């Protein structure tokens, strides 16, 4: 009796195994796939390249949306990455009254400190000194980019090195005073501010400040991480100064940032 029972059990096991083997695998849940893609951008796993729908030759709105997504993803990157940053300002006098003597005294007062290099390794979004990767990247007071389309003069997205090069150029903005903060440029760039006392012995009487369409460019790898960032932000100052005599000065300061990423 036990032998017959054992035979029946064996046949049932064979039937069950065959039925399971022939059953087609279920389609992965779309919500789970989407969640994985979202995590991928933050650098925790590999990204499905087909999930990156880059707007090559797309509209300005499409490219700006793409920029916001992937530039923000780098601000929130949690994988291990070595970042080299080179930044600083290059200044030149366009015109100044008073001749060579005034020009020679004024030029050394302007910022000319490019290049300054800094390097840090980030893991879980922080370096060993506590600096966050969001703070290290352009617009250091932001944790995400939300550039409006009306802040952008032009935008491009092209194929490059198996990935994509994305560039946005902002609309020009004009204000008064060295502490002027431009609304559109501050959505993704650091405002360039000069200290009035840095011009001593010249006294600043007035200043018109013209942000001349700063450009933010990044190269996106095929896995959704950034290979590089480049920032060019020219700011023109038209000032009235005084140093025993009245002086009119027109000069341009260009803020530059260059980042390179090595993933570890």
Wavefront OBJ file of the C-alpha trace (Angstrom):
o trace
v 0.000 0.000 0.000
v 2.840 2.435 0.895
v 4.581 1.650 -2.426
v 1.439 2.472 -4.443
v 0.985 5.705 -2.477
v 4.606 6.714 -3.096
v 4.196 6.081 -6.834
v 1.129 8.323 -6.969
v 2.984 11.102 -5.125
v 5.941 10.852 -7.548
v 3.634 11.117 -10.580
v 1.929 14.167 -9.087
v 5.323 15.852 -8.496
v 6.395 15.213 -12.107
v 3.119 16.650 -13.410
v 3.440 19.751 -11.211
v 7.061 20.372 -12.262
v 6.163 20.031 -15.970
v 3.245 22.447 -15.651
v 5.435 25.063 -13.923
v 8.181 24.691 -16.499
v 5.803 25.240 -19.418
v 4.179 28.322 -17.879
v 5.243 31.573 -19.603
v 7.053 34.114 -17.371
v 4.996 37.082 -16.262
v 5.685 40.524 -17.715
v 7.555 42.721 -15.176
v 5.369 45.256 -13.459
v 5.677 48.593 -15.255
v 5.719 50.557 -12.001
v 8.716 48.575 -10.758
v 10.568 49.161 -14.042
v 9.878 52.868 -13.796
v 11.097 52.930 -10.208
v 14.356 51.241 -11.194
v 14.887 53.771 -13.980
v 14.337 56.565 -11.465
v 16.900 55.094 -9.081
v 19.338 54.584 -11.947
v 19.568 58.311 -12.587
v 20.715 58.744 -9.020
v 23.612 56.404 -9.717
v 22.640 53.356 -7.692
v 22.368 50.868 -10.550
v 22.972 50.732 -14.274
v 20.465 52.545 -16.458
v 18.663 51.004 -19.377
v 20.031 53.134 -22.234
v 16.778 52.827 -24.157
v 15.041 54.623 -21.246
v 16.978 57.842 -21.958
v 14.927 59.653 -24.558
v 17.270 62.531 -25.359
v 15.589 65.382 -27.285
v 18.196 65.597 -30.044
v 17.162 68.539 -32.253
v 14.109 68.851 -30.011
v 12.154 71.939 -28.991
v 13.455 74.395 -26.419
v 10.845 73.194 -23.915
v 11.854 69.531 -24.377
v 15.550 70.298 -23.963
v 15.018 72.480 -20.888
v 12.957 69.705 -19.275
v 15.712 67.188 -20.087
v 18.331 69.574 -18.676
v 16.413 70.011 -15.416
v 16.041 66.242 -14.984
v 19.655 65.201 -15.512
v 21.367 68.256 -14.027
v 19.255 67.743 -10.896
v 20.075 64.009 -10.881
v 23.776 64.927 -10.582
v 22.970 67.206 -7.631
v 21.457 64.148 -5.918
v 23.956 61.511 -7.075
v 24.605 58.910 -4.355
v 27.211 56.708 -6.024
v 30.957 57.117 -5.520
v 32.438 59.750 -7.820
v 35.633 61.806 -8.029
v 34.999 65.400 -9.135
v 37.548 67.900 -10.397
v 36.409 71.532 -10.410
v 38.292 74.390 -12.062
v 36.749 77.817 -11.621
v 37.391 81.525 -11.364
v 36.872 84.903 -12.997
v 38.556 86.541 -15.977
v 38.140 90.324 -16.225
v 38.954 92.933 -18.849
v 38.496 96.688 -19.159
v 36.476 97.652 -22.223
v 36.917 101.410 -21.729
v 37.838 103.828 -18.950
v 38.332 107.572 -18.796
v 41.528 109.094 -17.458
v 44.068 107.406 -19.705
v 46.704 104.767 -19.002
v 47.424 105.936 -15.462
v 43.832 105.353 -14.334
v 43.555 102.124 -16.323
v 46.799 100.835 -14.820
v 45.539 101.541 -11.293
v 42.103 100.049 -11.904
v 42.952 96.787 -13.709
v 44.616 95.054 -10.703
v 41.460 95.644 -8.653
v 39.344 93.439 -10.905
v 39.076 89.685 -10.228
v 41.393 87.587 -12.399
v 41.694 84.304 -10.513
v 40.971 81.639 -13.133
v 41.973 78.835 -12.828
v 41.453 77.689 -9.243
v 41.289 73.900 -8.882
v 39.494 71.848 -6.251
v 38.913 68.093 -6.131
v 36.677 65.966 -3.951
v 35.425 62.382 -3.813
v 31.745 61.980 -2.985
v 29.933 58.923 -1.690
v 26.275 58.913 -0.618
v 26.238 62.557 -1.709
v 28.976 63.772 0.669
v 32.736 64.276 0.775
v 34.808 63.438 3.867
v 34.843 67.115 4.879
v 31.027 67.196 4.902
v 30.606 69.087 1.621
v 27.590 67.859 -0.316
v 27.789 67.258 -4.047
v 24.844 69.664 -4.475
v 26.893 72.425 -2.830
v 29.945 71.630 -4.968
v 28.090 71.947 -8.290
v 26.931 75.183 -10.007
v 24.308 77.241 -8.159
v 25.588 75.969 -4.834
v 22.507 77.052 -2.878
v 20.208 74.814 -4.946
v 19.506 71.109 -4.448
v 17.617 70.880 -7.754
v 17.305 72.803 -11.000
v 13.932 74.037 -12.158
v 14.858 76.393 -15.003
v 11.717 77.865 -16.592
v 11.521 77.857 -20.373
v 11.158 81.642 -20.396
v 14.555 81.932 -18.665
v 16.241 80.312 -21.675
v 17.273 82.191 -24.807
v 18.323 79.052 -26.687
v 18.833 75.338 -26.033
v 20.563 72.531 -27.936
v 20.898 68.763 -27.577
v 23.250 66.789 -29.825
v 24.800 63.313 -29.901
v 28.338 63.154 -28.540
v 30.683 60.249 -27.688
v 27.876 57.711 -27.326
v 25.947 60.125 -25.104
v 24.566 63.640 -25.483
v 25.730 67.239 -25.170
v 23.085 69.546 -23.715
v 23.454 73.319 -23.579
v 21.163 76.095 -22.402
v 21.877 79.807 -22.853
v 19.936 82.149 -20.607
v 18.222 85.402 -21.507
v 20.201 88.606 -20.806
v 19.339 90.485 -17.613
v 20.097 93.995 -16.388
v 20.062 95.506 -12.916
v 21.782 98.113 -10.761
v 24.389 97.820 -8.037
v 27.109 95.272 -7.406
v 24.762 93.153 -5.266
v 22.194 92.698 -8.049
v 20.990 89.068 -8.272
v 19.555 88.129 -11.699
v 16.309 86.155 -11.557
v 16.860 83.917 -14.593
v 20.587 83.256 -14.175
v 20.162 82.287 -10.527
v 17.970 79.310 -11.555
v 21.118 77.333 -12.442
v 24.180 79.601 -12.112
v 25.925 81.403 -9.263
v 25.444 85.178 -9.284
v 28.713 87.067 -9.772
v 28.890 89.834 -7.159
v 31.713 92.297 -6.611
v 32.473 94.066 -3.335
v 32.512 97.853 -3.569
v 35.420 98.035 -1.141
v 37.507 95.871 -3.475
v 37.751 98.883 -5.825
v 39.405 101.118 -3.222
v 40.828 103.780 -3.651
v 38.105 104.225 -6.281
v 34.687 105.055 -4.841
v 31.717 103.521 -6.624
v 29.003 106.081 -7.358
v 26.715 103.926 -9.538
v 26.738 100.732 -11.561
v 24.594 99.131 -14.245
v 25.084 95.347 -14.284
v 24.386 93.369 -17.454
v 24.303 89.569 -17.412
v 25.088 88.731 -21.038
v 23.437 85.331 -21.482
v 25.322 82.807 -19.385
v 25.598 79.272 -20.768
v 25.458 75.963 -18.870
v 26.588 72.883 -20.825
v 26.830 69.260 -19.750
v 27.787 66.014 -21.480
v 25.560 63.094 -20.479
v 26.892 59.543 -20.567
v 24.782 56.742 -22.000
v 24.071 55.468 -18.462
v 22.525 58.767 -17.334
v 25.536 60.130 -15.411
v 27.355 63.321 -16.351
v 30.800 63.290 -17.928
v 31.404 67.038 -17.659
v 29.924 70.460 -16.928
v 31.035 73.803 -18.348
v 29.720 77.200 -17.270
v 30.435 80.544 -18.955
v 28.811 83.598 -17.384
v 29.901 87.018 -18.749
v 28.785 90.058 -16.734
v 29.278 93.605 -18.026
v 29.574 96.525 -15.578
v 29.136 100.165 -16.590
v 30.202 102.277 -13.622
v 30.718 105.806 -12.448
v 33.663 106.039 -10.093
v 35.513 108.728 -8.245
v 39.163 109.056 -7.218
v 39.812 112.779 -6.871
v 38.313 113.007 -10.372
v 35.222 111.424 -11.950
v 35.906 108.187 -13.842
v 33.631 106.276 -16.228
v 34.521 102.596 -16.468
v 33.137 99.789 -18.630
v 34.470 96.322 -17.828
v 33.447 92.670 -18.208
v 33.957 89.884 -15.677
v 33.450 86.335 -16.939
v 32.760 83.610 -14.371
v 33.933 80.174 -15.557
v 33.441 76.692 -14.120
v 34.668 73.381 -15.511
v 33.819 70.010 -13.935
v 35.025 66.517 -14.815
v 33.552 63.350 -13.261
v 35.251 59.987 -12.686
v 32.986 57.230 -11.360
v 34.544 54.815 -8.862
l 1 2 3 4 5 6 7 8 9 10 11 12 13 14 15 16 17 18 19 20 21 22 23 24 25 26 27 28 29 30 31 32 33 34 35 36 37 38 39 40 41 42 43 44 45 46 47 48 49 50 51 52 53 54 55 56 57 58 59 60 61 62 63 64 65 66 67 68 69 70 71 72 73 74 75 76 77 78 79 80 81 82 83 84 85 86 87 88 89 90 91 92 93 94 95 96 97 98 99 100 101 102 103 104 105 106 107 108 109 110 111 112 113 114 115 116 117 118 119 120 121 122 123 124 125 126 127 128 129 130 131 132 133 134 135 136 137 138 139 140 141 142 143 144 145 146 147 148 149 150 151 152 153 154 155 156 157 158 159 160 161 162 163 164 165 166 167 168 169 170 171 172 173 174 175 176 177 178 179 180 181 182 183 184 185 186 187 188 189 190 191 192 193 194 195 196 197 198 199 200 201 202 203 204 205 206 207 208 209 210 211 212 213 214 215 216 217 218 219 220 221 222 223 224 225 226 227 228 229 230 231 232 233 234 235 236 237 238 239 240 241 242 243 244 245 246 247 248 249 250 251 252 253 254 255 256 257 258 259 260 261 262 263 264
